[in-house]
Structure formats: C-alpha cells, structure tokens
Amino acid sequence: MTPLQERLDKIRIQISWRAYLNSVVLAVVLLIYWVILSFGKDIEFLSNENMMKFVNHGMTAVAILIVSVPEGLPLAVSIASVFSYDRLMK
C-alpha cells in the first residue's frame, strides 16, 4: 500500500469507529429517555404506543449509524489530500 492509501485507511477506520460510538451513545441516551418517559406516565409499560416509541428510538440510532459511515469516506479522502498537499508544499 502507498503511504496515501495507508493514511486513508487509518482515517477511514477512525471515522467509522467514531460513528459507531456516537450511534451507541445515542441509543443509550434514547433508551434512558424512553424509560424515564414510560415510568412517568400512567400508561401501561408494554402498550403499543410505548413500544412504537421504543422502536422509533432504535431506528433513529441505526439511521445515524448508516448515514454517518458512508459520509465519512469522502471526508477521509479530503483530509488525506490536504495532508499530502501540505507535504508536497514543504
């Protein structure tokens, strides 16, 4: 692998792991939010309305993960290009 490909690979992995971490943190925060709201109301915990909110929170966390990983690849290429350009200028 060329040095540019190695740098792109490192940046791609960092962006992917950060996206995974952000998605997990968001899922945990939304789960805590759902539990607090569920016990704060007088509705049944396993009602259809309450479960639909839980599913919607899960879909939000998964959507953030799916959207952020492919969006990170052009960012990785741009960052690596800037690093290479700076090196060429020196």
C-alpha positions as CSV (number, residue, x, y, z in Angstrom):
1,M,0.0,0.0,0.0
2,T,1.1,3.5,-0.7
3,P,1.5,6.0,2.1
4,L,-1.6,7.8,1.0
5,Q,-3.6,4.6,1.0
6,E,-2.3,3.8,4.5
7,R,-3.3,7.2,5.7
8,L,-6.7,7.0,4.1
9,D,-7.3,3.6,5.7
10,K,-6.4,4.9,9.2
11,I,-8.7,7.9,8.8
12,R,-11.5,5.7,7.5
13,I,-11.2,3.4,10.5
14,Q,-11.2,6.4,12.9
15,I,-14.3,7.9,11.3
16,S,-16.1,4.5,11.3
17,W,-15.3,3.9,15.0
18,R,-16.4,7.3,16.0
19,A,-19.7,6.8,14.1
20,Y,-20.3,3.5,15.8
21,L,-19.5,5.1,19.2
22,N,-21.9,8.0,18.5
23,S,-24.6,5.7,17.5
24,V,-24.2,3.6,20.6
25,V,-24.2,6.7,22.9
26,L,-27.3,8.0,21.1
27,A,-29.1,4.6,21.5
28,V,-28.3,4.6,25.3
29,V,-29.4,8.1,25.8
30,L,-32.7,7.5,23.9
31,L,-33.2,4.3,25.9
32,I,-32.8,6.2,29.1
33,Y,-35.1,8.9,27.8
34,W,-37.7,6.3,26.8
35,V,-37.6,4.6,30.2
36,I,-38.0,7.9,32.1
37,L,-40.9,8.9,30.0
38,S,-42.5,5.5,30.2
39,F,-42.5,5.3,34.0
40,G,-43.5,9.0,34.3
41,K,-46.9,8.4,32.6
42,D,-49.9,6.4,33.7
43,I,-49.9,4.3,30.6
44,E,-49.0,0.6,30.5
45,F,-45.3,-0.1,30.1
46,L,-45.7,-2.6,27.3
47,S,-48.5,-0.8,25.4
48,N,-48.5,-0.4,21.6
49,E,-47.9,3.3,21.9
50,N,-44.9,2.9,24.2
51,M,-43.3,0.1,22.2
52,M,-43.7,2.2,19.0
53,K,-41.7,5.0,20.7
54,F,-39.0,2.4,21.7
55,V,-38.8,1.1,18.1
56,N,-38.6,4.7,16.7
57,H,-35.7,5.5,19.1
58,G,-33.9,2.3,17.9
59,M,-34.5,3.3,14.2
60,T,-33.1,6.7,14.9
61,A,-29.9,5.3,16.3
62,V,-29.5,2.8,13.4
63,A,-30.2,5.6,10.9
64,I,-27.5,7.8,12.4
65,L,-25.0,4.9,12.1
66,I,-26.0,4.1,8.5
67,V,-25.8,7.7,7.4
68,S,-22.6,8.6,9.1
69,V,-20.3,5.8,7.9
70,P,-20.6,6.4,4.1
71,E,-20.5,10.2,4.7
72,G,-17.1,9.7,6.4
73,L,-15.4,8.3,3.3
74,P,-15.3,11.5,1.2
75,L,-14.2,13.3,4.4
76,A,-11.3,10.8,4.7
77,V,-10.2,11.4,1.2
78,S,-10.3,15.2,1.6
79,I,-8.3,15.1,4.8
80,A,-5.7,12.8,3.3
81,S,-5.5,15.0,0.2
82,V,-4.9,18.1,2.4
83,F,-2.1,16.3,4.3
84,S,-0.5,15.2,1.1
85,Y,-0.7,18.7,-0.4
86,D,0.9,20.2,2.7
87,R,3.7,17.6,2.4
88,L,4.2,18.5,-1.3
89,M,4.4,22.2,-0.5
90,K,7.2,21.7,2.0
